[in-house]
Structures are given as structure tokens and as C-alpha cells.
Amino acid sequence: MDTKQIKENLKSGDISKIKDALYYLFDNKTYDDEIVALVVSLVTSDDKGVQSLAIDCLANLPEEFRGEASKHLVPLIGSPNIEYRNIVSDILTKYDDVCYEHLKKFLLDPDADFRQFALDIWGAIGSKKDWETVRYLLNDNNRNVVVSAIMALGNIKVPDVVDDLIKKYEEDDEYKPFVLNAVAKIGGEKAKKLISEALSNESDQLLQLAAIDSLAYIDGDEEFFDYLMSKLPTVPKQIQPYFLKGLCHLGKKYCETKVIPENLRQIAREALKEEDIEIRQAALNALGNVYQSLDLDYLIIELFRFNPENVDLIFTNVLHNSPPEVLSEFLEKIAFQKDNGELFSSLLEFVFREWDALKEPVKLVLMESILSLSDELPESVQNDFYDFFVYRDAELFKNVFENLLKSSKFVNREKLEEIGLRYELF
């Protein structure tokens, strides 16, 4: 299809021909300025199929035609139809700062809605081109425009505006959460100071949450991380799980090497009850690699959510890093949970993979615990464990069985003897 035929089809008013031309354009990128303008005009088509194809063509437009497309797309910011405005926003953000010359006039448009929408697009693009215009709009007489300017400056990340943003923070409570987000993205010592002061001095919980959320963006160092960790017990209890999540966003590398101080460990345990998986992941990170008895009930709550990543992490830490007595208590607690079969099956899969890397005291605890808890486990799961133990280390399993048979007061002796006969352990 040549350019003449493409133009005729796009102008025809025939939906089938228009779609044929758009499909061809998407595959072959056969554009000139007139074709670009025609495709842009179809963004407002009443036919959703045509509209969708036109959007796809423009979103994948060759770079050399994006300036021309911007010229025709940007005026749709002034459309009363919010759908068209959102479509324009989605396309222009893919064009980066190519669209700026056409977008700029809307940044200074008399209509506040247009200024705000243009700022939102420019903020999403995050280009530093002519950032002074965005800073100028911090003093706009429309509060929504000011908020959009604050957010845009955060995405543009020019350190020179931090002082201006802090002034907006001090000027009006409405701007505070947006400023915290923006300065965190820009970073630097002034940003860390503002966030620290918000956590220490602001009593409004929503604002404290905004400060905590901003930690996901700031580039903190170890000293700042330690300072914030010391602040954890000072925030309201209901805020603490979110603070813990923010800390782990800030310092994943520190969370991996620093265990939460003993006096704060209960905060991490309680956070494992939360529905937010990121909070629970932060709580697991905070508890570190070595578990204590007091951790186990909370860890079991998480295990029964069956999140594969967290199940694997907990099993790794219990079997590889924690004391054998913690493992013994862990297995007993799981055994007395309702519907424990699936969890023990997951444990068997883990043990199957990790057996060679497990230390002998851990193997002994596993074998002894599974034998001792035989009354509490589904028979099929028990048999799978016993089959595995005999297959991987029959001699060790036999020794554990014999010692348990001689000394145990707590197992079902009849059941134990039955197991011994089945696997020829006598």
C-alpha cells in the first residue's frame, strides 16, 4: 500500500478501509506528515477499534515523526473529554521531551486545568529541559497546579529546587506529603533532614505515612538507616509495620546484614500478621537469618499463607541457620496446626533439595521429630518422609529410631514398632 492509498483509506470514512490502513501503518511504518496528522485525528474516533489502532500506531511511531504527532496531539489537552486527555498523556510520555515545544504553551495556559494536565505529563516524562518553568509554577494561584509542579520537580530531580520545595512544605499542610515524596526522589542531606524531622515532629499519622513512603525513593546511607531504625519504636504502633517496610525499601543491603535490635524484634513479629506482603517481607528481613523460639508462632502464620518465596526463606533459616532446638520446636508447632499436610509436603520438598547441605544435628532432629510426631501427621506425608530417610541415610535413620524406641515417653510405641517393622529397623 503506497502513501496515496493510505491517505485515501484514512479519509474514506469506511471503517474497514481505515482499519486496513492502520494495520498496514503499524506493520510497515510508512508515514509522512499528512499521514501522521490523519492518524492523530482518529484518536477521537467513535469506533473503538479504529481508536485503539490509531493509539497503537502513535505509541509506536518512528522517532522522526514524533514531533509532528506532538503538534497535533498536544491541543487535545484542551479537550473537555477526559478520555482524550488521558490518551494524549499516555502517548506523549512515550515521546520523552520531543513533545516539549508544543507542550510548553499549555504549562502557561490561562486555564488551570490545562496547566495542571501539562505539568502531569511533563512530570511523567521527567525531562530537565526548561525546568525553571516548572519551578515558576510552584507559585501558581491554583493549589492543584502547585501540587502537580511539586510532583513534577520530584521526577525531574534538580537539586536546585529543594529549598523551594521545603518552603512549600512550611507554607501549607496540604503540600507536605507531596513535598516529602519529591525531595526524597531528588535526594541529598536536606531531603534526609526534612524526612527525619517529619518522622520526629509531625503528629498527623497520614503525614507520617507519607514520610515513611518517601523512604522508598531516597538514596540513604548506613548512618541514616541506623538513625531511622532508632526512631521505629517512637512512632504509633499502627504505623510501625509501614515504617519497617519503608526501612527495608531504603536499605535492602542493610536489611540483609543488620538484624533488628532485640528490643524491637516484637515489632517485626507483629508485622508478620499484616496483609501487605511487602510489610511481611520486611519483617522477615528484619528478623534476620537466625530465628528464636518467640519468632516461631508468627513465622507459622506466614507459612500458612503459602507464599513460595517466603516459605523457602523460612525453611532455609530454620534448617540451615537456627539452633537445632528451634527446629525441633518449629516442627512440633507445625504438627499441631490444623491441615498441616500441605506444609509438611513443602518441607519434604525442601529437605529433598537441601539434604546434602544439612548438618548432621539438623538431620537427627528432622528424623526424630517426624517419628515422634507420627500421630499428628497425615499418613501419606509420614510415609514419604520415612521413604526418603531410608533412601538417603538408612543407617542414621536406624540409629535415631533405636534411640527413640529406648528412651521415648511421648510417642505411640505401637506406631513406632509398626514403622520399625515396615522399614526393617530392628
C-alpha positions in Angstrom: 0.0 0.0 0.0 1.6 3.3 -1.1 1.2 6.6 0.8 -1.6 7.8 -1.6 -3.7 4.7 -0.9 -3.0 5.0 2.8 -4.3 8.6 2.8 -7.4 7.7 0.8 -8.3 4.9 3.1 -7.8 7.1 6.2 -10.0 9.8 4.8 -12.6 7.4 3.3 -14.9 7.2 6.3 -15.1 3.5 5.7 -14.2 1.7 8.9 -12.9 -1.4 7.1 -10.6 0.6 4.9 -9.4 2.8 7.8 -8.5 -0.3 9.8 -6.7 -1.8 6.8 -4.6 1.4 6.5 -3.8 1.4 10.3 -2.8 -2.2 10.3 -0.5 -1.5 7.4 1.0 1.5 9.1 1.6 -0.4 12.4 3.5 -3.1 10.5 5.3 -1.0 7.9 5.7 2.5 9.4 5.0 4.2 6.1 4.5 7.8 7.3 4.7 11.4 6.2 3.5 14.5 8.0 0.0 14.3 6.5 -0.5 10.7 7.4 0.6 11.4 11.0 -2.0 14.2 11.2 -4.7 11.8 9.9 -3.8 9.1 12.4 -3.9 11.6 15.2 -7.4 12.7 14.1 -8.6 9.1 14.6 -7.7 9.1 18.3 -11.1 10.8 18.8 -12.9 8.3 16.6 -16.3 7.0 17.8 -15.3 3.5 16.6 -13.3 1.9 19.5 -11.5 -0.4 17.1 -10.2 2.4 14.9 -9.4 4.5 18.0 -7.3 1.6 19.5 -5.4 1.0 16.3 -4.6 4.7 15.9 -3.3 4.8 19.5 -1.1 1.8 18.9 0.3 3.4 15.7 1.1 6.6 17.5 2.6 4.9 20.5 5.0 3.0 18.2 5.6 5.9 15.8 9.1 6.3 14.4 11.1 8.9 16.3 11.4 11.2 13.3 7.7 11.8 13.2 7.0 12.2 17.0 7.5 15.9 16.9 4.8 16.2 14.1 2.5 14.0 16.1 3.0 16.0 19.2 2.0 19.2 17.3 -1.4 17.6 16.7 -1.8 15.6 19.9 -1.0 18.4 22.5 -4.1 20.5 21.6 -6.2 17.6 22.8 -5.1 18.5 26.3 -7.7 21.3 26.0 -10.5 18.7 25.2 -13.4 18.6 27.6 -13.3 14.8 27.1 -11.1 13.4 29.9 -10.6 10.1 27.9 -8.9 12.0 25.1 -6.7 13.9 27.5 -5.6 10.6 29.1 -4.9 9.1 25.7 -2.7 12.1 24.9 -0.9 11.8 28.2 -0.2 8.1 27.6 1.2 8.7 24.1 3.2 11.8 24.9 5.0 10.2 27.9 6.4 7.7 25.4 7.8 10.5 23.3 10.0 11.9 26.1 11.0 15.6 25.7 10.3 15.6 21.9 6.9 17.0 22.7 8.1 19.9 24.9 8.0 22.7 22.4 4.3 22.0 21.8 3.5 21.2 25.4 5.2 24.3 26.8 2.4 26.7 25.9 0.0 24.7 28.0 2.3 24.9 31.0 1.4 28.6 31.0 -2.2 28.4 29.7 -4.8 30.7 31.4 -6.8 27.6 32.2 -5.6 26.0 35.5 -6.8 22.5 34.4 -4.7 22.7 31.3 -1.6 23.9 33.3 -2.1 21.0 35.7 -2.5 18.4 33.0 0.5 19.6 31.1 2.5 19.5 34.3 1.4 16.0 35.0 2.6 14.9 31.5 5.9 16.7 31.9 6.4 15.3 35.3 5.8 11.8 34.0 8.4 12.4 31.3 10.8 13.8 33.9 13.0 15.8 31.5 15.2 18.6 32.8 14.5 20.7 29.8 13.4 24.2 30.9 12.8 23.1 34.5 12.7 26.7 35.6 9.2 27.0 34.1 8.1 24.2 36.4 9.7 25.8 39.4 7.9 29.1 38.5 4.6 27.2 38.8 5.3 26.4 42.4 3.8 29.9 43.0 0.7 29.4 40.9 -2.5 30.7 42.3 -4.2 27.3 41.8 -3.4 24.7 44.5 -3.8 21.7 42.2 -1.3 23.2 39.8 1.2 23.7 42.7 0.8 20.1 43.7 1.5 19.0 40.1 4.5 21.2 40.0 5.9 19.7 43.2 5.4 16.2 41.9 6.9 17.1 38.5 10.0 18.6 40.1 10.5 15.5 42.1 10.6 13.5 38.9 12.8 16.0 37.2 15.3 15.7 40.1 17.0 19.1 40.0 18.8 19.7 43.4 18.5 23.5 43.0 14.7 23.3 43.8 15.0 21.5 47.2 14.9 24.8 49.1 11.9 26.0 47.1 10.1 22.7 47.9 10.9 23.0 51.6 9.3 26.4 51.6 6.2 24.9 50.2 6.3 22.3 52.9 6.4 25.0 55.6 3.8 27.1 53.8 0.8 24.7 53.8 0.0 21.3 55.3 -1.7 20.2 52.1 1.6 20.3 50.2 3.6 18.4 52.8 3.1 14.8 51.7 3.9 15.8 48.1 7.0 17.6 49.1 8.2 14.7 51.1 7.8 12.4 48.0 9.5 15.0 45.7 12.6 15.8 47.9 13.1 12.0 48.5 13.4 11.5 44.8 15.9 14.4 44.5 17.8 13.2 47.5 20.6 14.8 49.4 21.2 15.9 53.0 18.4 18.4 53.1 15.9 15.8 51.9 17.0 13.4 54.6 16.8 16.1 57.2 13.2 17.0 56.2 12.1 13.4 56.2 13.7 12.8 59.6 12.0 15.9 61.1 8.7 14.8 59.7 9.0 11.4 61.3 10.0 13.0 64.6 7.8 16.1 64.8 4.7 15.5 62.8 1.8 14.1 64.8 -0.6 13.5 61.8 -0.4 9.8 61.0 -1.1 10.3 57.3 1.8 12.6 57.1 4.0 10.1 59.0 3.0 7.5 56.5 3.9 9.9 53.6 7.3 10.3 55.2 7.7 6.6 55.5 6.6 6.0 51.9 9.2 8.5 50.7 11.9 6.2 52.1 11.3 4.0 49.0 12.8 6.8 46.9 15.6 8.3 48.8 19.2 7.1 48.5 20.1 6.6 52.1 23.4 5.7 53.7 24.0 3.3 56.6 24.1 6.1 59.2 20.7 7.4 58.0 19.4 3.8 58.1 20.6 3.4 61.7 19.1 6.7 62.7 15.7 5.7 61.3 15.9 2.3 62.9 16.2 4.1 66.3 13.0 6.0 65.5 11.0 2.9 64.9 9.7 2.4 68.4 8.7 6.1 68.7 6.0 6.1 66.0 2.5 4.9 66.8 2.0 1.2 66.9 -0.3 1.1 63.9 2.3 2.9 61.9 5.3 0.7 62.8 4.7 -2.1 60.2 4.7 0.6 57.4 7.8 2.2 58.9 9.5 -1.3 58.8 8.6 -1.6 55.2 10.0 1.8 54.4 13.2 1.0 56.2 13.7 -2.1 54.0 12.9 -0.1 50.9 15.6 2.3 51.9 18.3 -0.1 52.8 17.9 -3.6 51.4 21.6 -4.0 51.6 21.5 -3.1 55.3 18.4 -5.2 56.0 20.4 -8.2 54.7 23.2 -7.7 57.1 21.6 -6.0 60.1 19.2 -7.8 62.4 16.7 -5.7 64.2 17.8 -4.9 67.8 16.4 -7.3 70.3 14.2 -4.7 71.9 12.5 -4.1 68.6 12.1 -7.7 67.5 8.5 -7.9 68.6 7.6 -5.1 66.1 8.9 -7.4 63.3 6.9 -10.3 64.6 3.7 -8.4 64.8 4.3 -7.1 61.2 4.1 -10.7 60.0 0.3 -10.5 60.8 -0.2 -7.8 58.2 -1.9 -8.4 54.8 0.6 -6.3 52.9 3.2 -8.8 51.5 5.9 -6.1 51.3 5.4 -5.4 55.1 5.7 -9.1 55.8 8.8 -9.4 53.6 10.4 -6.5 55.5 9.5 -8.3 58.8 11.3 -11.4 57.6 14.3 -9.4 56.6 14.3 -7.7 60.0 14.2 -10.9 61.9 17.4 -12.0 60.2 18.7 -15.4 59.4 18.7 -16.9 62.9 15.3 -17.5 64.5 14.3 -17.6 68.2 11.6 -19.6 69.9 9.4 -16.5 70.2 9.5 -16.0 66.5 8.0 -19.3 65.6 4.3 -18.7 66.1 4.5 -15.6 63.8 6.6 -17.4 61.2 4.0 -20.2 61.1 1.3 -17.6 60.3 3.3 -16.6 57.3 4.0 -20.2 56.3 0.3 -20.9 56.1 -0.1 -18.2 53.5 2.0 -20.4 51.2 3.9 -17.6 49.5 6.6 -19.7 47.8 9.4 -17.1 48.3 8.7 -16.6 52.0 8.2 -20.3 52.7 11.5 -21.1 51.1 13.2 -18.3 53.1 11.8 -19.5 56.4 12.7 -23.1 55.8 16.2 -22.0 54.8 16.7 -20.1 58.0 15.2 -22.7 60.3 17.1 -25.6 58.9 20.4 -24.0 57.9 20.9 -21.2 60.3 18.9 -21.6 63.5 19.8 -23.8 66.5 18.6 -27.4 66.3 16.3 -26.9 69.4 14.5 -24.1 67.5 14.0 -26.5 64.6 12.6 -29.2 66.9 10.1 -26.7 68.4 9.2 -25.4 64.9 8.3 -28.9 63.7 6.2 -29.6 66.8 4.3 -26.4 66.4 3.6 -27.1 62.7 2.5 -30.6 63.5 -0.2 -29.4 65.9 -1.7 -27.0 63.3 -4.9 -27.9 61.5 -4.4 -29.1 57.9 -0.6 -29.4 58.3 -0.2 -31.9 55.4 0.5 -29.4 52.7 3.1 -27.6 54.7 4.9 -30.8 55.7 4.8 -31.7 52.0 6.5 -28.4 51.2 9.1 -29.1 53.9 9.8 -32.5 52.4 10.4 -30.9 49.0 12.8 -28.5 50.6 14.6 -31.3 52.6 14.9 -33.3 49.4 16.7 -30.5 47.7 18.9 -29.5 50.6 19.7 -32.8 52.3 23.4 -32.9 51.4 23.9 -29.4 52.7 22.2 -30.0 56.0 24.3 -30.5 59.1 24.0 -33.9 60.9 22.3 -32.4 64.1 19.6 -31.0 61.8 19.1 -34.4 60.1 18.9 -36.0 63.5 16.2 -33.5 64.7 14.2 -34.0 61.5 14.2 -37.8 61.8 13.4 -37.8 65.5 10.7 -35.2 65.2 8.9 -36.9 62.3 9.0 -40.2 64.2 7.8 -38.6 67.4 5.0 -36.7 65.8 3.7 -39.6 63.7 0.3 -39.4 65.4 -0.1 -35.8 64.2 0.9 -36.1 60.6 -1.1 -37.4 57.6 -0.1 -41.0 56.9 0.9 -40.3 53.3 3.2 -37.5 54.4 4.8 -39.6 57.1 5.5 -42.4 54.7 7.0 -40.0 52.2 9.4 -38.8 54.9 10.3 -42.3 56.0 10.9 -43.5 52.5 13.2 -40.5 51.9 15.1 -41.1 55.2 15.7 -44.7 54.4 16.7 -43.9 50.8 19.1 -41.1 51.7 20.6 -42.3 55.1 19.3 -45.6 56.3 21.9 -46.1 58.9 21.4 -42.7 60.6 17.6 -43.3 60.5 18.0 -46.7 62.1 20.1 -45.2 64.9 17.6 -42.4 65.5 14.8 -45.0 65.6 16.6 -47.3 68.1 17.4 -44.4 70.4 13.9 -43.1 70.3 12.5 -46.6 70.9 14.6 -47.0 74.0 14.1 -43.6 75.6 10.9 -42.0 74.4 7.9 -41.4 76.7 5.9 -39.3 74.3 5.4 -41.3 71.1 2.9 -44.0 70.3 5.1 -47.1 70.9 2.8 -49.3 68.9 3.0 -47.0 65.9 6.8 -46.8 66.3 7.2 -50.5 66.3 5.0 -50.7 63.2 7.3 -48.3 61.4 10.3 -50.3 62.5 8.9 -53.5 61.1 7.9 -51.9 57.8 11.4 -50.4 57.2 13.3 -53.3 58.9 14.8 -51.0 61.5 15.0 -53.7 64.3 
